């Protein structure tokens, strides 16, 4: 994309502010001014985060916007009394952040570092000449290591992200399959479980397994807690001494709140609560997650990028998680209970309306309901199992699904569904008889 095309793209103030926040957090000024800015990987990381926030720009457009902002900064440095740059709408809102980014200096290795503002400006403005410069080796301070971690933890940048699962049930297996169909290699995943019973299918995928939960945590960046809810306190007590600020802890345990998770983990731990469903096994799941108090938008963006091959992935407040459990986590069993009905659209609508009644926005509720019906049908077709067997696999003793199924049975959903099929069949036969009668006249 050339500059003239980029110039035609109008940026609003909030979009520019977000770009600068992202670039500042990536610490693009570390080690060598301008050099990190020109690292394409960094702009790809920024691109993913901007997209996750709802702004759809190309990498080239992000680069060009930064180029304009940097030019405006240098102009203000040379001519402090000049009017605000006309090319940058709302420059006064960005100037403080630009100064913070551009004037943050770090210790550099070597005597030949190009440290002047003018050299930095040439580097950014002269694309053709920049590649001809001989740059010194980057510094090895901790800020660079953090930068490398950020790059490493973006799945599209590098396949070195390490993911761990504590628990080897259907949810862990479905999410693993989804991630492996994306950008995560089997060797970068590790699963722990107390017995070998459920680990064999992970081994068949080439995924390393262990009986040690602490081994999983120490070797992972993102850790999924995929155990039964009553086991969560015991598991978190075991792993807490090994949880650091580099970890993202994702719990898929139904009913365990973010407050509980954060209380059981070390202070300032990054925690996300998520509810997947069984169709993750066939990459047609419906997943909703909520971020804890220390989880940043980019943590959510990273999780979304990891899970996008698992099906529909949405973020929302924690109050929606329990609703999602009812509509989708347990909802797949409700679909199995009434899957033979020709009124599947009515059933999907009823699922969505139930979620709206409990407080979920209508558009999201209908999207999740549609995905739930689609995913349940896909599991039914692909598994070759009887619906009753699939329903039993979803039902945890004393869990949410069995309670919901009990309510459906009380409402006569089985009898009503059979009667609906019978009525529609008889009506089709009646219409056929009428058509035949007309043809004989």
Kinemage of the C-alpha trace (Angstrom):
@kinemage 1
@onewidth
@group {chain A} dominant
@subgroup {mainchain}
@vectorlist {calphas} color= white
{ca unk a 1} P 0.000 0.000 0.000
{ca unk a 2} L 1.499 3.387 -0.958
{ca unk a 3} L 1.474 6.606 1.033
{ca unk a 4} L -1.295 8.221 -1.015
{ca unk a 5} L -3.624 5.371 -0.168
{ca unk a 6} L -2.741 5.608 3.497
{ca unk a 7} L -3.352 9.363 3.555
{ca unk a 8} L -6.951 8.856 2.489
{ca unk a 9} L -7.720 6.820 5.606
{ca unk a 10} L -9.237 9.096 8.247
{ca unk a 11} L -8.309 8.360 11.859
{ca unk a 12} L -10.464 9.431 14.788
{ca unk a 13} L -8.941 10.712 18.004
{ca unk a 14} L -9.629 7.606 20.094
{ca unk a 15} L -8.094 5.335 17.455
{ca unk a 16} L -4.868 7.329 17.422
{ca unk a 17} L -4.773 7.403 21.223
{ca unk a 18} L -5.127 3.629 21.314
{ca unk a 19} L -2.323 3.130 18.786
{ca unk a 20} L -0.002 5.279 20.888
{ca unk a 21} L -0.979 3.458 24.084
{ca unk a 22} L -0.116 0.150 22.414
{ca unk a 23} L 3.187 1.394 21.021
{ca unk a 24} L 4.119 2.920 24.352
{ca unk a 25} L 3.368 -0.339 26.151
{ca unk a 26} L 5.458 -2.278 23.675
{ca unk a 27} L 8.238 0.117 24.731
{ca unk a 28} L 9.323 0.911 21.200
{ca unk a 29} L 11.935 3.327 22.516
{ca unk a 30} L 14.002 0.626 24.247
{ca unk a 31} L 17.585 0.167 23.153
{ca unk a 32} L 17.573 2.212 19.965
{ca unk a 33} L 15.236 5.021 18.990
{ca unk a 34} L 13.506 4.291 15.741
{ca unk a 35} L 14.923 0.848 15.227
{ca unk a 36} L 12.248 -0.967 17.189
{ca unk a 37} L 9.620 1.160 15.514
{ca unk a 38} L 10.782 -0.175 12.186
{ca unk a 39} L 10.585 -3.791 13.371
{ca unk a 40} L 7.714 -5.264 11.379
{ca unk a 41} L 6.925 -7.750 14.140
{ca unk a 42} L 6.090 -4.922 16.520
{ca unk a 43} L 3.650 -3.385 14.092
{ca unk a 44} L 2.052 -6.781 13.589
{ca unk a 45} L 1.569 -7.083 17.332
{ca unk a 46} L 0.035 -3.587 17.350
{ca unk a 47} L -2.132 -4.546 14.373
{ca unk a 48} L -3.552 -7.563 16.205
{ca unk a 49} L -4.349 -5.522 19.280
{ca unk a 50} L -5.974 -2.740 17.259
{ca unk a 51} L -8.095 -5.319 15.443
{ca unk a 52} L -9.144 -6.891 18.741
{ca unk a 53} L -10.280 -3.428 19.856
{ca unk a 54} L -12.460 -3.072 16.746
{ca unk a 55} L -10.179 -0.917 14.562
{ca unk a 56} L -9.435 -2.535 11.233
{ca unk a 57} L -6.269 -1.087 9.709
{ca unk a 58} L -3.516 -2.682 7.718
{ca unk a 59} L 0.009 -2.909 9.103
{ca unk a 60} L 1.106 -0.367 6.504
{ca unk a 61} L -1.551 2.088 7.683
{ca unk a 62} L -0.309 1.782 11.263
{ca unk a 63} L 3.247 2.440 10.082
{ca unk a 64} L 2.195 5.481 8.097
{ca unk a 65} L 0.195 6.913 11.000
{ca unk a 66} L 3.232 6.557 13.256
{ca unk a 67} L 5.366 8.211 10.602
{ca unk a 68} L 3.063 11.256 10.566
{ca unk a 69} L 3.003 11.452 14.348
{ca unk a 70} L 6.765 11.234 14.559
{ca unk a 71} L 7.200 13.936 11.898
{ca unk a 72} L 4.825 16.175 13.840
{ca unk a 73} L 6.818 15.574 17.025
{ca unk a 74} L 10.094 16.635 15.352
{ca unk a 75} L 8.490 19.706 13.869
{ca unk a 76} L 7.300 20.774 17.328
{ca unk a 77} L 10.798 20.165 18.693
{ca unk a 78} L 12.356 22.356 15.999
{ca unk a 79} L 9.634 25.020 16.057
{ca unk a 80} L 8.028 24.969 19.548
{ca unk a 81} L 6.021 28.142 18.866
{ca unk a 82} L 4.595 26.941 15.570
{ca unk a 83} L 0.894 26.074 15.241
{ca unk a 84} L -0.183 22.494 15.906
{ca unk a 85} L 0.446 20.219 12.902
{ca unk a 86} L -2.467 20.418 10.485
{ca unk a 87} L -2.024 16.834 9.284
{ca unk a 88} L -2.698 15.478 12.776
{ca unk a 89} L -6.201 16.247 14.016
{ca unk a 90} L -6.287 16.665 17.819
{ca unk a 91} L -2.471 16.804 18.113
{ca unk a 92} L -2.718 18.386 21.575
{ca unk a 93} L -4.260 15.136 22.838
{ca unk a 94} L -1.319 13.082 21.579
{ca unk a 95} L 1.593 15.401 22.283
{ca unk a 96} L 2.144 14.328 25.904
{ca unk a 97} L 2.194 10.648 24.975
{ca unk a 98} L 4.481 11.278 22.018
{ca unk a 99} L 6.932 13.122 24.257
{ca unk a 100} L 6.841 10.246 26.745
{ca unk a 101} L 7.577 7.760 23.984
{ca unk a 102} L 10.200 9.774 22.141
{ca unk a 103} L 12.107 11.069 25.152
{ca unk a 104} L 12.293 7.848 27.140
{ca unk a 105} L 15.994 6.963 27.086
{ca unk a 106} L 17.597 3.672 28.072
{ca unk a 107} L 21.185 2.564 28.516
{ca unk a 108} L 22.652 1.526 25.202
{ca unk a 109} L 25.563 -0.771 24.443
{ca unk a 110} L 28.394 0.525 22.293
{ca unk a 111} L 29.830 3.957 21.615
{ca unk a 112} L 28.563 4.273 18.077
{ca unk a 113} L 24.871 4.507 18.840
{ca unk a 114} L 23.059 7.087 16.778
{ca unk a 115} L 21.530 8.959 19.710
{ca unk a 116} L 20.636 12.360 18.345
{ca unk a 117} L 17.064 13.290 17.550
{ca unk a 118} L 18.109 14.249 14.066
{ca unk a 119} L 19.558 10.820 13.350
{ca unk a 120} L 16.401 9.254 14.761
{ca unk a 121} L 14.322 11.402 12.457
{ca unk a 122} L 16.350 10.411 9.419
{ca unk a 123} L 15.934 6.781 10.350
{ca unk a 124} L 12.167 7.069 10.406
{ca unk a 125} L 11.700 9.355 7.451
{ca unk a 126} L 14.149 7.808 4.980
{ca unk a 127} L 12.882 4.338 4.237
{ca unk a 128} L 15.362 3.747 1.449
{ca unk a 129} L 18.383 4.939 3.417
{ca unk a 130} L 17.492 3.331 6.728
{ca unk a 131} L 18.421 -0.139 5.563
{ca unk a 132} L 21.876 1.110 4.586
{ca unk a 133} L 22.761 2.183 8.140
{ca unk a 134} L 24.913 -0.129 10.267
{ca unk a 135} L 23.163 -0.553 13.577
{ca unk a 136} L 24.859 -1.646 16.799
{ca unk a 137} L 23.729 -4.735 18.648
{ca unk a 138} L 20.633 -4.081 20.795
{ca unk a 139} L 21.039 -3.792 24.560
{ca unk a 140} L 20.366 -6.741 26.800
{ca unk a 141} L 18.523 -5.045 29.667
{ca unk a 142} L 15.287 -6.393 31.110
{ca unk a 143} L 13.146 -4.061 29.000
{ca unk a 144} L 14.389 -5.813 25.853
{ca unk a 145} L 13.589 -9.179 27.366
{ca unk a 146} L 10.056 -7.965 28.079
{ca unk a 147} L 9.792 -6.821 24.484
{ca unk a 148} L 10.891 -10.240 23.260
{ca unk a 149} L 8.250 -11.845 25.485
{ca unk a 150} L 5.552 -9.642 23.992
{ca unk a 151} L 6.596 -10.665 20.500
{ca unk a 152} L 6.848 -14.314 21.545
{ca unk a 153} L 3.392 -14.290 23.086
{ca unk a 154} L 1.645 -13.221 19.901
{ca unk a 155} L 0.684 -16.479 18.109
{ca unk a 156} L 0.963 -14.953 14.639
{ca unk a 157} L 4.446 -13.633 15.328
{ca unk a 158} L 6.079 -16.766 16.603
{ca unk a 159} L 5.099 -20.296 17.476
{ca unk a 160} L 7.002 -20.271 20.754
{ca unk a 161} L 4.031 -19.496 23.008
{ca unk a 162} L 3.721 -22.186 25.671
{ca unk a 163} L 0.251 -23.304 26.725
{ca unk a 164} L -0.561 -25.603 29.610
{ca unk a 165} L -3.696 -27.453 30.730
{ca unk a 166} L -4.359 -28.681 34.233
{ca unk a 167} L -7.081 -31.235 33.631
{ca unk a 168} L -7.540 -33.508 30.632
{ca unk a 169} L -11.299 -33.614 30.109
{ca unk a 170} L -13.387 -32.836 27.035
{ca unk a 171} L -13.003 -29.056 27.358
{ca unk a 172} L -9.218 -29.254 27.549
{ca unk a 173} L -9.126 -31.676 24.619
{ca unk a 174} L -11.464 -29.582 22.464
{ca unk a 175} L -9.528 -26.363 23.100
{ca unk a 176} L -6.238 -28.145 22.403
{ca unk a 177} L -7.501 -29.402 19.044
{ca unk a 178} L -8.705 -25.932 18.136
{ca unk a 179} L -5.402 -24.272 19.004
{ca unk a 180} L -3.425 -26.889 17.102
{ca unk a 181} L -5.487 -26.188 13.996
{ca unk a 182} L -4.272 -22.611 14.313
{ca unk a 183} L -0.778 -21.428 15.204
{ca unk a 184} L 0.195 -23.529 18.218
{ca unk a 185} L 2.420 -26.569 17.767
{ca unk a 186} L 1.695 -29.725 19.736
{ca unk a 187} L 5.139 -29.558 21.330
{ca unk a 188} L 4.302 -26.160 22.820
{ca unk a 189} L 1.344 -27.562 24.759
{ca unk a 190} L 1.525 -29.633 27.929
{ca unk a 191} L -1.299 -31.341 29.805
{ca unk a 192} L -1.414 -32.684 33.342
{ca unk a 193} L -3.874 -35.085 34.974
{ca unk a 194} L -3.644 -37.338 38.019
{ca unk a 195} L -4.301 -40.541 36.025
{ca unk a 196} L -3.396 -41.758 32.560
{ca unk a 197} L -7.038 -42.416 31.643
{ca unk a 198} L -7.639 -39.207 29.662
{ca unk a 199} L -4.068 -38.472 28.624
{ca unk a 200} L -3.838 -41.026 25.827
{ca unk a 201} L -5.815 -38.958 23.327
{ca unk a 202} L -3.503 -35.976 23.923
{ca unk a 203} L -0.488 -38.190 23.319
{ca unk a 204} L -2.026 -39.308 20.039
{ca unk a 205} L -1.956 -35.632 18.991
{ca unk a 206} L 1.722 -35.399 19.918
{ca unk a 207} L 1.040 -33.306 23.038
{ca unk a 208} L 3.412 -33.878 25.990
{ca unk a 209} L 1.651 -35.060 29.161
{ca unk a 210} L 2.573 -35.214 32.826
{ca unk a 211} L 1.125 -35.915 36.252
{ca unk a 212} L 2.713 -32.752 37.678
{ca unk a 213} L 0.633 -29.575 37.759
{ca unk a 214} L 3.631 -27.480 38.787
{ca unk a 215} L 5.568 -28.752 35.776
{ca unk a 216} L 2.797 -27.441 33.531
{ca unk a 217} L 2.774 -24.021 35.195
{ca unk a 218} L 6.553 -23.587 35.210
{ca unk a 219} L 6.758 -24.397 31.506
{ca unk a 220} L 3.780 -22.338 30.265
{ca unk a 221} L 2.812 -18.740 29.526
{ca unk a 222} L -0.948 -19.390 29.432
{ca unk a 223} L -2.386 -21.958 31.846
{ca unk a 224} L -5.931 -23.333 31.532
{ca unk a 225} L -7.512 -24.600 34.758
{ca unk a 226} L -9.818 -27.285 33.362
{ca unk a 227} L -10.797 -29.286 36.441
{ca unk a 228} L -14.101 -29.801 38.262
{ca unk a 229} L -15.145 -26.719 40.280
{ca unk a 230} L -14.677 -28.399 43.680
{ca unk a 231} L -11.048 -29.174 42.799
{ca unk a 232} L -10.097 -25.592 41.908
{ca unk a 233} L -9.053 -24.463 45.437
{ca unk a 234} L -6.764 -27.467 45.844
{ca unk a 235} L -5.178 -26.986 42.394
{ca unk a 236} L -4.607 -23.241 42.858
{ca unk a 237} L -3.076 -23.788 46.302
{ca unk a 238} L -0.650 -26.227 44.699
{ca unk a 239} L 0.418 -24.028 41.792
{ca unk a 240} L 0.311 -20.565 43.428
{ca unk a 241} L 3.979 -20.580 44.489
{ca unk a 242} L 4.915 -20.980 40.828
{ca unk a 243} L 2.570 -18.376 39.298
{ca unk a 244} L 4.371 -15.199 38.192
{ca unk a 245} L 3.436 -12.001 36.401
{ca unk a 246} L 4.261 -13.616 33.051
{ca unk a 247} L 1.385 -16.079 33.407
{ca unk a 248} L -2.179 -15.748 32.192
{ca unk a 249} L -4.425 -18.076 34.206
{ca unk a 250} L -7.630 -19.077 32.403
{ca unk a 251} L -10.283 -20.925 34.395
{ca unk a 252} L -13.017 -22.915 32.646
{ca unk a 253} L -14.535 -24.203 35.899
{ca unk a 254} L -18.260 -23.456 36.041
{ca unk a 255} L -19.372 -21.238 38.899
{ca unk a 256} L -15.893 -20.271 40.159
{ca unk a 257} L -15.847 -16.465 40.137
{ca unk a 258} L -13.012 -14.133 39.245
{ca unk a 259} L -12.999 -12.865 42.842
{ca unk a 260} L -12.453 -16.407 44.118
{ca unk a 261} L -9.719 -17.099 41.582
{ca unk a 262} L -7.878 -13.867 42.370
{ca unk a 263} L -8.155 -14.530 46.108
{ca unk a 264} L -6.627 -17.988 45.726
{ca unk a 265} L -3.777 -16.847 43.464
{ca unk a 266} L -0.859 -14.483 44.198
{ca unk a 267} L -1.577 -10.769 44.282
{ca unk a 268} L -1.783 -9.079 40.864
{ca unk a 269} L -2.148 -12.386 39.008
{ca unk a 270} L -3.606 -12.084 35.515
{ca unk a 271} L -6.816 -14.118 35.551
{ca unk a 272} L -9.486 -14.757 32.937
{ca unk a 273} L -12.685 -16.715 33.502
{ca unk a 274} L -14.067 -18.529 30.471
{ca unk a 275} L -16.949 -20.835 29.630
{ca unk a 276} L -16.512 -23.058 26.542
{ca unk a 277} L -18.850 -25.837 25.428
{ca unk a 278} L -18.613 -29.376 24.042
{ca unk a 279} L -18.625 -28.437 20.303
{ca unk a 280} L -15.090 -27.097 20.792
{ca unk a 281} L -14.254 -30.736 20.026
{ca unk a 282} L -15.288 -30.118 16.400
{ca unk a 283} L -14.149 -26.467 16.238
{ca unk a 284} L -17.753 -25.207 16.381
{ca unk a 285} L -17.808 -24.103 19.995
{ca unk a 286} L -19.295 -21.018 21.600
{ca unk a 287} L -16.916 -19.449 24.133
{ca unk a 288} L -17.377 -16.405 26.343
{ca unk a 289} L -14.700 -14.974 28.617
{ca unk a 290} L -14.379 -12.196 31.182
{ca unk a 291} L -11.137 -10.538 32.255
{ca unk a 292} L -10.096 -10.186 35.890
{ca unk a 293} L -9.027 -6.914 37.508
{ca unk a 294} L -5.383 -7.295 36.418
{ca unk a 295} L -5.999 -8.643 32.915
{ca unk a 296} L -5.487 -6.056 30.187
{ca unk a 297} L -7.273 -5.814 26.830
{ca unk a 298} L -4.234 -7.311 25.117
{ca unk a 299} L -4.485 -10.357 27.386
{ca unk a 300} L -8.014 -10.814 26.120
{ca unk a 301} L -6.820 -10.286 22.553
{ca unk a 302} L -4.157 -12.951 23.025
{ca unk a 303} L -6.718 -15.425 24.376
{ca unk a 304} L -9.079 -14.658 21.505
{ca unk a 305} L -6.294 -15.245 18.977
{ca unk a 306} L -5.480 -18.576 20.623
{ca unk a 307} L -9.087 -19.747 20.563
{ca unk a 308} L -10.413 -18.379 17.280
{ca unk a 309} L -10.241 -21.814 15.617
{ca unk a 310} L -12.390 -23.289 18.406
{ca unk a 311} L -15.516 -21.499 17.186
{ca unk a 312} L -17.285 -18.299 18.228
{ca unk a 313} L -15.251 -16.391 20.846
{ca unk a 314} L -16.749 -13.383 22.644
{ca unk a 315} L -15.760 -11.212 25.597
{ca unk a 316} L -18.148 -9.736 28.132
{ca unk a 317} L -18.638 -8.884 31.796
{ca unk a 318} L -18.559 -11.706 34.302
{ca unk a 319} L -22.300 -11.454 34.893
{ca unk a 320} L -22.802 -12.924 31.422
{ca unk a 321} L -20.698 -16.024 32.107
{ca unk a 322} L -23.405 -17.821 34.085
{ca unk a 323} L -25.952 -16.913 31.412
{ca unk a 324} L -23.639 -18.322 28.774
{ca unk a 325} L -23.376 -21.489 30.843
{ca unk a 326} L -27.152 -21.808 30.675
{ca unk a 327} L -27.578 -21.014 26.993
{ca unk a 328} L -24.513 -22.726 25.554
{ca unk a 329} L -22.508 -24.729 28.074
{ca unk a 330} L -25.595 -26.665 29.086
{ca unk a 331} L -27.508 -25.625 25.972
{ca unk a 332} L -25.887 -28.251 23.751
{ca unk a 333} L -27.659 -30.932 25.800
{ca unk a 334} L -30.934 -29.044 25.462
{ca unk a 335} L -30.452 -29.079 21.683
{ca unk a 336} L -29.877 -32.841 21.815
{ca unk a 337} L -33.050 -33.162 23.842
{ca unk a 338} L -35.046 -31.536 21.070
{ca unk a 339} L -32.838 -31.989 18.003
{ca unk a 340} L -35.421 -33.943 16.056
{ca unk a 341} L -37.852 -31.073 16.070
{ca unk a 342} L -38.438 -29.390 12.737
{ca unk a 343} L -38.940 -26.238 14.782
{ca unk a 344} L -35.198 -25.824 15.350
{ca unk a 345} L -35.443 -22.101 14.569
{ca unk a 346} L -38.066 -21.739 17.262
{ca unk a 347} L -35.848 -23.638 19.672
{ca unk a 348} L -32.830 -21.407 18.903
{ca unk a 349} L -35.027 -18.361 19.368
{ca unk a 350} L -36.240 -19.689 22.714
{ca unk a 351} L -32.642 -20.283 23.841
{ca unk a 352} L -31.747 -16.709 22.960
{ca unk a 353} L -34.831 -15.262 24.637
{ca unk a 354} L -34.016 -17.180 27.796
{ca unk a 355} L -30.573 -15.538 27.829
{ca unk a 356} L -32.069 -12.104 27.167
{ca unk a 357} L -34.444 -12.646 30.080
{ca unk a 358} L -31.448 -13.312 32.331
{ca unk a 359} L -29.664 -10.136 31.201
{ca unk a 360} L -27.611 -10.866 28.066
{ca unk a 361} L -27.875 -8.407 25.142
{ca unk a 362} L -30.165 -9.670 22.397
{ca unk a 363} L -27.637 -9.622 19.550
{ca unk a 364} L -25.064 -11.610 21.515
{ca unk a 365} L -27.704 -14.009 22.830
{ca unk a 366} L -28.950 -14.830 19.337
{ca unk a 367} L -25.389 -15.237 18.034
{ca unk a 368} L -24.503 -17.664 20.832
{ca unk a 369} L -27.794 -19.546 20.480
{ca unk a 370} L -27.252 -20.022 16.742
{ca unk a 371} L -23.685 -21.222 17.308
{ca unk a 372} L -24.871 -23.583 20.048
{ca unk a 373} L -27.401 -25.228 17.746
{ca unk a 374} L -24.838 -25.422 14.939
{ca unk a 375} L -22.189 -26.887 17.217
{ca unk a 376} L -24.516 -29.454 18.786
{ca unk a 377} L -25.593 -30.629 15.339
{ca unk a 378} L -21.998 -30.891 14.187
{ca unk a 379} L -21.041 -32.991 17.224
{ca unk a 380} L -24.051 -35.217 16.643
{ca unk a 381} L -23.136 -35.777 12.985
{ca unk a 382} L -19.393 -36.202 13.465
{ca unk a 383} L -19.384 -38.350 16.597
{ca unk a 384} L -21.761 -41.069 15.415
{ca unk a 385} L -22.996 -41.324 19.001
{ca unk a 386} L -26.605 -41.571 20.125
{ca unk a 387} L -27.991 -38.233 21.374
{ca unk a 388} L -28.600 -39.743 24.808
{ca unk a 389} L -24.909 -40.650 25.065
{ca unk a 390} L -23.795 -37.165 24.098
{ca unk a 391} L -26.236 -35.662 26.562
{ca unk a 392} L -24.859 -37.891 29.309
{ca unk a 393} L -21.317 -36.710 28.526
{ca unk a 394} L -22.334 -33.108 29.162
{ca unk a 395} L -24.201 -33.838 32.387
{ca unk a 396} L -22.039 -33.511 35.475
{ca unk a 397} L -23.702 -34.937 38.605
{ca unk a 398} L -25.345 -32.046 40.406
{ca unk a 399} L -24.259 -29.644 37.646
{ca unk a 400} L -26.035 -26.992 35.622
{ca unk a 401} L -26.998 -29.202 32.673
{ca unk a 402} L -28.941 -31.832 34.595
{ca unk a 403} L -30.941 -29.110 36.322
{ca unk a 404} L -31.813 -27.556 32.987
{ca unk a 405} L -32.778 -30.908 31.481
{ca unk a 406} L -35.032 -31.604 34.443
{ca unk a 407} L -36.882 -28.362 33.757
{ca unk a 408} L -37.270 -29.303 30.086
{ca unk a 409} L -38.716 -32.669 31.027
{ca unk a 410} L -41.118 -31.012 33.411
{ca unk a 411} L -42.278 -28.860 30.508
{ca unk a 412} L -42.812 -31.954 28.367
{ca unk a 413} L -40.244 -31.043 25.712
{ca unk a 414} L -39.801 -34.663 24.623
{ca unk a 415} L -43.528 -35.281 24.203
{ca unk a 416} L -44.049 -31.870 22.637
{ca unk a 417} L -41.241 -32.489 20.134
{ca unk a 418} L -42.614 -35.913 19.161
{ca unk a 419} L -46.090 -34.438 18.791
{ca unk a 420} L -44.703 -31.614 16.628
{ca unk a 421} L -43.068 -34.138 14.277
{ca unk a 422} L -46.303 -36.158 14.156
{ca unk a 423} L -48.436 -33.081 13.426
{ca unk a 424} L -46.101 -31.863 10.675
{ca unk a 425} L -46.014 -35.351 9.126
{ca unk a 426} L -49.809 -35.632 9.085
{ca unk a 427} L -50.107 -32.162 7.578
{ca unk a 428} L -47.629 -33.085 4.820
{ca unk a 429} L -49.672 -36.204 4.054
{ca unk a 430} L -52.859 -34.168 3.976
{ca unk a 431} L -51.365 -31.700 1.530
{ca unk a 432} L -50.218 -34.614 -0.616
{ca unk a 433} L -53.727 -36.088 -0.689
{ca unk a 434} L -55.176 -32.729 -1.693
{ca unk a 435} L -52.634 -32.366 -4.487
{ca unk a 436} L -53.427 -35.848 -5.790
{ca unk a 437} L -57.150 -35.126 -5.663
{ca unk a 438} L -56.720 -31.990 -7.749
{ca unk a 439} L -54.682 -33.873 -10.314
{ca unk a 440} L -57.406 -36.508 -10.812
{ca unk a 441} L -60.148 -33.988 -11.484
